[in-house]
Amino acid sequence: MVSLVRSVNIEKSTSDKVKRRSLLLGAATLTLSQLAAGCDSKPTLKIRSLKNAVPAQLVSKFSRELKPSPVLQVTQSWQLQELFALLQDWKRLPETKNQADLVMLGDYWLTLAIRQKLIQPIEAAKFSNWSKLPERWRKLVTRNEQGLLDAKGKVWGVPYRWGNTVIAYRTDKFKALGWTPKDWSDLWREELRDRISLPDNAREVIGLTLKKLGKSYNTQQLDKVPNLKKELTKLHQQVKVYSSDSYLQPLILGDTWLAIGSSGDVLPLLQTQKDIAVVIPVSGTALWTDLWVEPASGNQGPLVEQWIDFCLQPAIAPQLSLLGKASSPIIVGMKPENLPADVRTNPVLFPDAKILDQSEFLLPFGDAGIAQYRSHWQEMRQVVKS
């Protein structure tokens, strides 16, 4: 099974019920390490990450390059909610033996982690490669004590990788139609009535509708957007499945012809499903980023600094992008000619600059904004299909 949603669902609490996109393959938890006889005397860095997010090849390379060679323990979890729950547990029990030095967290969880005091600020000045991060990623993690973007705030996380919301579609079905989807507006075409899978998430669905109308994903005053309710009602008629966990299964089976999902889910699927293709909407899309954060009771040791600088190296960024099926933010600032062909020719890993400029992170809302999304979402879903 897979799950798209990385952000808090408007209709659900901000607890561990929150769903997220992840590729659920193999065992739930796996430890990648350089453990060997006598390794207890070696310096050790403990990391908690999403499954398949830290390629084993990079773990080995990091351990080989440092002297003395450290032990890098990477314990993997299936979902972001598990990692967020660990941070909550460690706050309650700060002396927990298995507490990690670094934890992976999705950008949309950052506000909650800051407000609940689950993590501590990071001294970005310690990282020699920090300046190589594009400005929009540096701004994303610079926040005040309420978890809101603030240019005068502190740095609360280090961007590690990113992806986007994409359109996946059946090439065999669209061949008969004589066209292929290019932008959000294509979802409203009559030929796709009852043929679409959409995420069960208000921010994503209302957001893509706002994009179709030329507005921002982060628009909060929905009542002031002309025709929004009308467009949402029309889109609802097109939908066969609302799901944030199993939206790709109907596409694979041919029950739906088009699905909206995360690039992190769809890219691996393309290796086995020859009849499925993917496109980023030309008017821009939603972006997500996975971050390294430090637990509130952790200590920033030299290995933490070395691992983060390692991940931010331009020489490592292309490998991370290819092996992890998600892009390093570092490649955004690199010249295309300095990237391997498999990266620079992949429009999902390395989107066109114009499309990327028009794409947006889903930013935290206040209570009034959340209430408007909840109201529009409920009204949309209650419409009886004709």
Secondary structure, DSSP 8 states (H G I E B T S, - for coil): -B----S--TTS-SSTT-----B--S-S--EE----TTGGGS-EEEEEEETTSS-HHHHHHHHHHSSS--EEEEEEES-HHHHHHHHHHHHHSTT-TT--SEEEEEGGGHHHHHHTT-EE---GGG-TTGGGS-HHHHHHTEE-TTS-B-TTSEE--EEEEEEEEEEEEEHHHHHHHT----SGGGGG-GGGTT-EEE-S-HHHHHHHHHHHTT--TT---GGGSTTHHHHHHHHHHHEEEE-SSSSSHHHHHTS-SEEEEEHHHHHHHTTT-TTEEEE--TT--EEEEEEEEEETT----HHHHHHHHHHT-TTTHHHHHHHHTSB-GGGGGS-GGGS-HHHHT-TTTS--HHHHHT-EE-----HHHHHHHHHHHHHHHTS---
